[in-house]
Amino acid sequence: SLKRLEGVKIVPPDPNYCVAECFRVRVAGEVEGVIVIPKVNHYYEDIVEVVAPVKVKDKLGVKDGDLITVEVET
């Protein structure tokens, strides 16, 4: 569903690196951050990379495999 939205595009100065698109998110209603989606062929559609100012798992007390809510801010 993110493909329908327009995020912030990051274009690296070095063409050896890929372009990425970012979307502001709130994780579990508590942690603000961004989802980073690299614009490369065959990038995993079932993996979400969240960048936040805190360690999300520590802040929320969750571990790999736990389900959490990630809301995209539009």
Secondary structure, DSSP 8 states (H G I E B T S, - for coil): -GGGS--EEE--SSTTS--EEEEEEEETTTEEEEEEEE--TT--SS--EEE-SS-HHHHHT--TT----EEE--
